[in-house]
Amino acid sequence: MASSAAAFCVSSPSSHALAHWKTRTAPCFVRQPASIKALSSSADYSAVSVADKPSSSSRSNNWLWKFKDNDINIHYEKHESESSDASKDILMMPTISDVSTIEEWRLVAKDIVERVGEVNWHATIVDWPGLGYSDRLKMDYDADVMEKFLVDFVNAPDSPLSRSADDLVVFGGGHAATIVARAAKKGLVKPRAIGAVAPTWAGPLPIVFGRESNMETRYGLLRGTLRAPALGWIMYNILVSNEKAIQSQYKSHVYANPDNVTPEIVESRYGLTKRPGARYVPAAFLTGLLDPVKWRKEFLELFAGLEGKMPVLVVSTEGSPRRSKAEMEALRGAKGVTKFVEVPGALLPQEEYPSAVAEELYCFLWENFES
C-alpha cells in the first residue's frame, strides 16, 4: 500500500490565501459542553483545549460489492470520535480522477469528528470501484456504473452505512459531487444534506476539446488503446503513470499552490497508478465516460431538482482552472443550492486546504443540524 502518511504531509495554507479567505468568512459557532464558543474562521483549532476536543479513532475495512457477475472488494475507512453520545453519519466520496483516493478526505474527516457539538459526527470515506485501494477489475466503467455503486453502498442491507441510509449526509468532491446529486434527484439515495466540494461534470478531454461527434470518435479510439493489453500499458505510462506527469498535473491545476505538492504526495499517487488494473477507470474518466451529464444545462438541472428536498452546500475554489471554475460559478445563486462559499484551492481543496474546507462543511452541518 502506498504511504498513507502522504495525506498528513500537506503544507499549511499560504498566509495570503488563508488571510483572504478569513476576511470573507463568518465565524462558525460550535457548541461546547457548557457554553457556546466561536471558532475563528482561520480554522486555528489549537484554541480548543484538549479536554474540550475528544480524541478520535479510524479503521479501514473492505465491503464486497456484487455487481453483475463480479465480486468487487471496496475499500473504506471509518472515522469516529470516542464520545458515547448518539451519532450521525457522513459519507465522503473522493474526487474521481486518475489518482483518486480516500486519503484526500482524511484530515477533513478527522477534524469534523473531533468537533464538540450537539451532534456526534462519524465519517466514512470510500474508494470508488477501480480506484484507490478498491479492486480494479476490467469492466466497462461509466457514470451509470459509478452511480449504481454509490446507491448500493448506501442502501445495501450489508453496507457499512445500512443503519444510517435514511439519515445520512454526503460530501463529494469533483465528479463525485455531481454523481451524488444525480442519484439524489432520481430518488435513488435520500441524503439529509449534500456538500459539493469543487464540483465538476466534464472529464479532462471533453472540457477542453468538447463533445462534437468527431471528438467523441477520437475519445473512443484513445479509450480502446488505453484498455488494450500491451499498447495500453505503454500509453498509460506515458499519459498517467509517471511521477513527472503526476507532479505536473498537481502543480498546474489540482493544487492552487505548487509549493504544496510534496514528494510524498507524488510518490503516494504514483503508487496508486501501478496497482493491477489501474488504467481502466482513468481510460473512462479521461475520455468523458464518467461524466454524469453532458452539458451545463443538465448540470444545473440536477441541483434544481433538489430544491426543497434537502440543503445543498457548494464549495467553490479560488484557484480552479478557468473552465472548471466557470462551471462552479454557474451554481452561485442557482436553484437548489442553499449555500455557496469559496475557499482557497483548486480541484482538490479538501486535501490542499483541509482546515478551510472542514470549517465550511462543519458550519453547514451546524446550521442545518445543530443550531
C-alpha positions, -999 to 999 in steps of 0.1 A, spaced: 0 0 0 13 34 -9 23 55 20 -8 68 38 13 94 55 12 115 24 -22 127 34 -8 141 66 21 159 49 1 186 32 15 220 37 -5 246 56 -24 271 35 -4 301 24 -8 330 47 -20 352 18 -47 328 6 -60 319 40 -60 356 52 -81 365 21 -105 336 29 -108 347 65 -119 382 56 -149 368 37 -159 340 61 -182 345 90 -171 326 121 -190 293 128 -203 288 163 -195 255 179 -213 243 210 -190 233 238 -204 212 267 -211 242 290 -212 271 267 -213 284 231 -179 292 218 -170 309 185 -142 293 165 -123 317 143 -127 311 106 -89 309 105 -95 273 114 -70 276 142 -83 248 164 -54 250 188 -77 274 207 -98 244 217 -84 227 248 -75 191 248 -102 185 274 -128 200 251 -117 182 220 -124 145 220 -100 120 205 -110 100 175 -102 67 160 -101 53 125 -102 19 110 -102 5 74 -120 -24 60 -134 -39 28 -170 -43 17 -179 -68 -10 -199 -52 -39 -217 -77 -60 -221 -61 -94 -234 -82 -123 -212 -113 -122 -184 -96 -103 -174 -97 -66 -155 -64 -60 -137 -56 -28 -144 -20 -19 -120 -2 5 -134 22 30 -123 40 62 -144 49 93 -136 78 115 -153 81 148 -150 101 180 -147 83 212 -178 100 226 -206 77 237 -233 101 225 -257 92 197 -242 98 163 -250 108 128 -231 96 97 -213 115 69 -203 97 37 -173 113 20 -167 105 -17 -133 112 -32 -129 132 -63 -129 109 -94 -95 111 -111 -66 91 -123 -52 91 -87 -84 92 -66 -80 80 -31 -97 82 3 -65 99 16 -78 132 2 -106 134 28 -87 121 59 -78 154 75 -113 168 70 -129 137 84 -106 138 115 -113 175 120 -151 172 118 -155 141 140 -134 157 167 -156 188 169 -176 191 201 -212 199 194 -248 188 198 -243 161 172 -216 134 174 -205 131 138 -190 99 123 -174 98 88 -170 71 63 -147 76 33 -149 50 5 -128 44 -26 -147 41 -59 -145 8 -77 -115 7 -99 -98 35 -80 -78 40 -48 -74 7 -28 -106 -9 -41 -104 -37 -67 -97 -26 -102 -115 -51 -124 -115 -48 -162 -151 -36 -167 -169 -11 -189 -169 18 -164 -192 47 -170 -213 72 -149 -241 47 -146 -218 21 -130 -204 47 -105 -240 58 -97 -250 22 -91 -221 17 -68 -230 47 -48 -266 36 -45 -257 1 -34 -231 13 -9 -257 35 8 -287 12 6 -275 -24 6 -285 -44 37 -249 -54 44 -235 -20 37 -213 -3 64 -239 25 62 -271 3 63 -282 17 97 -280 53 86 -291 52 49 -321 75 56 -302 98 80 -270 104 60 -251 135 50 -230 131 18 -200 152 9 -184 146 -25 -156 162 -45 -154 169 -82 -174 144 -103 -184 126 -71 -205 155 -60 -224 156 -93 -230 118 -92 -244 122 -57 -267 150 -69 -278 129 -99 -287 99 -77 -304 121 -52 -325 138 -79 -337 104 -91 -346 94 -55 -321 65 -55 -304 79 -24 -321 102 1 -294 121 20 -304 146 46 -279 171 31 -253 173 3 -219 191 3 -205 195 -32 -168 204 -30 -153 218 -62 -180 201 -82 -172 191 -118 -190 172 -145 -167 171 -176 -137 149 -179 -102 163 -188 -105 159 -226 -142 168 -231 -139 200 -210 -110 211 -232 -119 198 -267 -157 195 -265 -181 167 -274 -186 171 -312 -190 137 -329 -155 137 -344 -140 143 -310 -162 115 -294 -148 92 -321 -112 101 -311 -120 97 -274 -133 62 -282 -100 53 -300 -79 66 -272 -101 47 -246 -97 15 -266 -59 20 -268 -56 26 -231 -75 -6 -224 -55 -28 -248 -32 -54 -232 2 -43 -243 -1 -9 -261 -25 2 -234 2 0 -206 27 19 -227 2 47 -234 -10 47 -198 26 50 -186 32 80 -209 0 98 -201 -7 90 -164 16 66 -146 48 85 -142 60 108 -115 67 138 -137 32 137 -152 16 134 -118 37 163 -104 29 185 -134 -8 177 -131 -9 186 -94 11 218 -98 -8 230 -128 -44 225 -118 -50 200 -90 -34 222 -63 -35 260 -63 -1 264 -47 26 244 -64 47 246 -32 21 224 -15 29 195 -39 53 174 -18 74 145 -30 54 123 -6 22 132 -23 36 125 -57 51 92 -46 18 81 -30 -2 89 -61 23 73 -83 19 41 -63 -18 41 -70 -12 42 -107 8 10 -105 -19 -12 -89 -32 -41 -110 -59 -29 -134 -51 8 -127 -57 20 -162 -94 10 -168 -112 38 -148 -87 65 -160 -94 55 -196 -131 61 -190 -125 93 -170 -101 110 -194 -124 104 -223 -157 115 -207 -174 82 -199 -177 90 -162 -193 124 -169 -226 124 -150 -241 150 -175 -230 163 -209 -240 199 -208 -241 227 -182 -279 229 -186 -281 193 -173 -257 201 -145 -278 230 -133 -310 209 -136 -295 183 -113 -292 208 -85 -325 225 -93 -342 191 -89 -330 191 -52 -349 223 -44 -369 219 -12 -358 183 -7 -325 189 12 -300 216 20 -271 217 -6 -238 234 0 -215 242 -29 -178 249 -21 -161 266 -49 -124 274 -50 -104 305 -58 -77 288 -80 -96 263 -101 -88 261 -138 -108 286 -158 -132 261 -174 -139 242 -142 -142 275 -123 -169 286 -148 -190 255 -140 -187 261 -103 -197 297 -106 -227 287 -126 -240 272 -93 -237 306 -75 -273 315 -67 -286 286 -88 -319 269 -79 -314 241 -54 -282 255 -40 -288 265 -4 -254 280 3 -224 289 -19 -190 295 -4 -155 299 -18 -122 286 -2 -86 286 -12 -75 258 -35 -81 244 -70 -96 209 -78 -87 192 -46 -92 218 -18 -101 191 8 -66 178 6 -46 210 0 -66 232 24 -83 207 47 -88 232 76 -106 257 54 -129 230 38 -136 214 72 -146 247 86 -171 254 58 -185 219 59 -189 219 97 -206 253 96 -230 239 71 -237 209 94 -241 232 124 -265 255 106 -287 226 95 -285 201 123 -273 218 155 -283 255 155 
